[in-house]
Amino acid sequence: MLGAYLTKILGLLPPFRCVVETKNTHTPVLLSHIFRQGFWLRQKGIYWPISPTSNVSGWQNVYCGIETCPGYMPGCYIQAVNPIFLGDFTQISANVGLISANHDCHDLRVHIPGKGIRIGAYSWIGMNSIILPDVELGDFTVVGAGSVVSKSFPEGYSVIAGNPARKIRSLDPNRCVRYSRDNPYNGFLKNSDFGNFRRAFLNV
């Protein structure tokens, strides 16, 4: 009861409004996210809520679409040496790895430059999956649990699974719903403010 009352009171303040306005989304911002990550102090850093057991490196190279928060679920590893672009309303399950760059086999101190990772909107990355460098997945791509995705499926509207992942089913585009929110947020940031933040702090 006290927690709900505190949330309601703090939700009246601009830095905490996202707690109230994301309450019924796939990735609701909690007070614990804000205080643990320090974003309420306007410290520039990881701009979306993550689990304390997830790890993000190179957050400046990560573009998170509306209601898309890699590492929100526990045990995720997001390595953004190269760019990672994640479309709107894409859900990422627990223990997912997004690996944007490989090491040079001859010198492990060096990462290989590349295109990074691009995942379209309204996609779903299943638990324990790994997305490897230079992979592009189109809108409405479902990645089965435990998959290792080493090649691109840019056409989207499909279910892929396995190691290495392959297409196992097509989705009917006419049945795929592109929904929206009244108060869209990119992580902690209102979507209307995200463009300025992106230009100032992101490389993608």
HELIX and SHEET records of a PDB file:
HELIX    1   1 LEU A    2  LEU A   10  1                                   9    
HELIX    2   2 PRO A   14  PHE A   16  5                                   3    
HELIX    3   3 ARG A   17  GLU A   21  1                                   5    
HELIX    4   4 LEU A   31  GLN A   37  1                                   7    
HELIX    5   5 PHE A   39  LEU A   41  5                                   3    
HELIX    6   6 TRP A   59  ASN A   61  5                                   3    
HELIX    7   7 PRO A  173  ARG A  175  5                                   3    
HELIX    8   8 ASN A  191  PHE A  201  1                                  11    
SHEET    1   A 5 ASN A  55  SER A  57  0                                        
SHEET    2   A 5 TYR A  77  GLN A  79  1                                        
SHEET    3   A 5 GLY A  97  ILE A  99  1                                        
SHEET    4   A 5 ILE A 130  ILE A 131  1                                        
SHEET    5   A 5 VAL A 148  VAL A 149  1                                        
SHEET    1   B 4 VAL A  62  CYS A  64  0                                        
SHEET    2   B 4 ILE A  84  LEU A  86  1                                        
SHEET    3   B 4 ILE A 117  ILE A 119  1                                        
SHEET    4   B 4 GLU A 136  LEU A 137  1                                        
SHEET    1   C 5 GLN A  91  ILE A  92  0                                        
SHEET    2   C 5 TRP A 124  ILE A 125  1                                        
SHEET    3   C 5 THR A 141  VAL A 143  1                                        
SHEET    4   C 5 SER A 158  GLY A 162  1                                        
SHEET    5   C 5 ALA A 165  SER A 170 -1                                        
SHEET    1   D 2 HIS A 103  ASP A 104  0                                        
SHEET    2   D 2 ASP A 107  HIS A 111 -1                                        
SHEET    1   E 2 TYR A 185  ASN A 186  0                                        
SHEET    2   E 2 LEU A 189  LYS A 190 -1                                        
END                                                                             
